[in-house]
Amino acid sequence: MPVEPLSLYLHIPFCTTKCTYCAFNTYTNLERLIPAFVDALSTEIALASRASGAGRRVVRSIFFGGGTPSLLSAAQFETILRTITDHFVVLPEAEITLEANPNDIDLAYCRDLRSLGLNRISLGMQSVNANELRLFARRHDNDAV
């Protein structure tokens, strides 16, 4: 029986602030731990690949969620993606998505991510109502979107 392609979800638990509606596993003011987290995540990716027992599994999508994945640098995404491609077969048409806060990204960052293969950004703007943005404790305002 053929093995179905995988969809990978990689949770990046770091945030600058905690939004009032968020129930996800997140940590604020711990950005200094991101380099060690990237190393640990890369190790876990390699271990998960070996544990699948089916050789190099095929991946059809990769989703970086959080938390605030856009706190990672392009170089850190490069490390993670290189680990994935070293241990899995990523389909050429794979959707590779990054959740991002509107004020965390700029054109240069998007270009860097695109050069790594990311082809979709999910902007977490949550609302265009200034009062709701304050209520949600969002870091951006309407000018950022």
N, C-alpha and C positions, 0 to 999 in steps of 0.2 A: 504494500500500500504506500503511495507517495506521501511524503511529509509536507504538510502545508507550510508556506512561507511564514515567517515570524513578523510580528509588529512589536517593536521595542519601545517601551516607555521608560524614560530615564528621569527620575525625580531629582530636581535640583532644589534643596530645601532652604536656600538662603534668601533672605529678604532684608531690605534696608529698614522697612517698617512693617508692622503687622496690620493688615486691613481688618476692619471691624467684622466683616462677613466671613472671613477666611477660617475654615475648619481643617485645613491641610497641615501636614507635618512641616512646619517652617521654623527657622531660627533667625532672629534679628541680631544685628550688630556682631555677627561672627564671620564676616567676610574674610577675615584673616585665615580662616580654616579652609577656604576654597581650594588652594593648591593641594593640600593633603587630601581633601575630598576627591579631587580629580584623580589623584594617584590611586586612592582606594577604589573608586568607581572603575577605573581601568583594570585593576586587579580582579574585581568582581565580574566584569564583562568576560575576561579571559576564563575565569573559573566556570561561569555559566555556560560558556561555549563547550568546554570539556564535559560538563555535566549533562549536556543534551544527548551525548552518546551517538549522535548521528552524523559525525563529521562536521564539516563546515555548513551550518544551516543557512538557508536563504532568508534574507530580510527584505520585506517589501515596504516597511515604513519605520521611521525613527521619530519619536516625539520627545522633545525636551520640555518637560513641564515643571511646575513648582508650586510654590516658591517663585523665585524670580531668576529663571535661567539666564536672562540677559545681563546678569551681574558678572557672568563669566566672560573672559576675554576670548577673542577669536583664537588665540594660541591654545587656550585651554580646550576649546571645542575641537581644535585640530588634533590634540592629544587623544581625546575621547573617540573621535571619528576614526582616527588611525587604528586605535585598538579594536574598534568594531570591525573595520575592514580587514584587519589581520586575523580575526577569528571567525568572521561570518562572511557570506557572499551577499553584498548589498546590490540589489537589482539596479540597473542603470536608471530605471524610471521610478525608483523609490522616492516616496514623499518624505522629506526630512524637515520637520517643523520645529520652530522655536517659539515658546511663549515669551512675550516681551512687554515691558511697561513702555508707554510712549516716550517718556523722557529718558530712557536708558539707551536709545539707539539713535544713530545718525547715519548719513549716507555712507561714510567710510566704513563703519562697523557692518552695515548691511552688505556692502561690496565684499568685505573680508569674509563674511559668513557665506555669501553666495559662491565665492571662489573655493570654499571647502565643500560645497555640495548642498548646503541648506537651500531649500527652494520654497519655503512657506514660513511666514511669520504670522502668529496669532497675537494681535495687539490687545492687551487687557485694559481697555479704556473704561469699561464698566458702565459709564454714563457720560452724557454731555451736559448734565445739569450740575452747576457749580455747588449747589447745596448738597446734592447727593454725593458728589465727590468728597466734600468735607466730612459728611456723615460716614462714608466708607473709609475715611482716613487714607485716601489715595494720594500719592506723592505728586501727581500731575494735575494740571488744570486744562481748560479747553484750549489754551494757546499751544499746548504740547501736542495736541491731536490736530 
